[in-house]
Amino acid sequence: MPPSRHDAAAWKAQATHASALIRNRRGEYLLHLRDPLPGRTEPGAWSLPGGAREPDDASLEATVRRELAEEAGLDVADLEPFSVTQEGDAAVYSVRWEGDPESLAPTEGAALRWFAPADLHRLRMLPAVRDLVLAHAARQSPADGGSARPPRQRDVGWLPPEQYAETVLKATAFACLYFTDEDDRPLQLHSVYSPSHPWQLVGGTMDPGERPWETAVRECQEETGRTPSGPPRLLATVYGLPGAEWPYSTIGLVFDGGRLTAAQLHALVLDPKEHDEARVLPLADWQHLMPRRDFLRLEAVAEARRTGTAAYFDTWGWDT
């Protein structure tokens, strides 16, 4: 699986920008109205305060603090890492602040205002920014001024389809293949980019326009040099809730790749940018080599192969 979707640490190392989700006890978020001037990025749109990392910034957190000070004269308390953008170019931090934006004197942008998550659909803003705010709001408890979920269509009345689409669940989708050797020992690939998920199934994130089986075939070709034969046989449906590592839900399908002979295993050609070893072990031996949620998923997939009944595994969340 490529780091572009499944390893926040890998993305953080590549981030060139940083921004802040600033929230108050009422659950509102402080947004920055960009100058409506030619040549500006998203002129006239509401966005998160932040900007590009400069050579003198010791860290991405330092970038956020410098940008807040320069743009609004704002000094905040402890910043907490929240996520990275889906493109991987920006790190996002969260912080509480209870001040009045009218008391600030922004040197960039046209205004700073508090907005409730339920009002975001009325604003001109990038869908990715709206998604970040809604994902953060969804994780806050009602007692802490948050809502348990983003606003639904019935909460805000009728919306045009393109606006309604921005309020519904956002999820990352992946497709994988489960291979074993002829003794039913699971095959796993060792990642070179993800210390938090060192051993992985063959597969990865779906590209736009792909169907799940097409993703599984493409990823298998890229990662092992092998083209799986069909027809597709589904072993498991996997679901995970958002968490600190990733702000979206995760939905995946695991297909049966079949049993490989010793010669076929030896012939696998790994992509050195993603994996450096292919290994087969008895199922129980994998338990101490991977996070608990990864092993439980592998165990469910193996049981589905053994029994012929597809598994439904919905506890592969980012915070489990």
Sequence and secondary structure as in RCSB ss.txt:
>XXXX:A:sequence
MPPSRHDAAAWKAQATHASALIRNRRGEYLLHLRDPLPGRTEPGAWSLPGGAREPDDASLEATVRRELAEEAGLD
VADLEPFSVTQEGDAAVYSVRWEGDPESLAPTEGAALRWFAPADLHRLRMLPAVRDLVLAHAARQSPADGGSARP
PRQRDVGWLPPEQYAETVLKATAFACLYFTDEDDRPLQLHSVYSPSHPWQLVGGTMDPGERPWETAVRECQEETG
RTPSGPPRLLATVYGLPGAEWPYSTIGLVFDGGRLTAAQLHALVLDPKEHDEARVLPLADWQHLMPRRDFLRLEA
VAEARRTGTAAYFDTWGWDT
>XXXX:A:secstr
  HHHH HHHHHHH  EEEEEEE TTS EEEEE    TTSSSTT EE SEEE  TT SSHHHHHHHHHHHHH   
 S  EEEEE TTSSEEEEEEE    GGG   SSSSEEEEE GGGGGGS   HHHHHHHHHHHHTS GGGT  SS 
  HHHH    HHHHTTTS  EEEEEEEEEEETT  BEEEEESS TTS EE EEEE  TT  HHHHHHHHHHHHHS
    SS  EEEEEEE   SS SSEEEEEEEEEEEE HHHHHT    TTTEEEEEE  GGGGGGGS HHHHHHHHH
HHHHHHHS  EEE    TT 
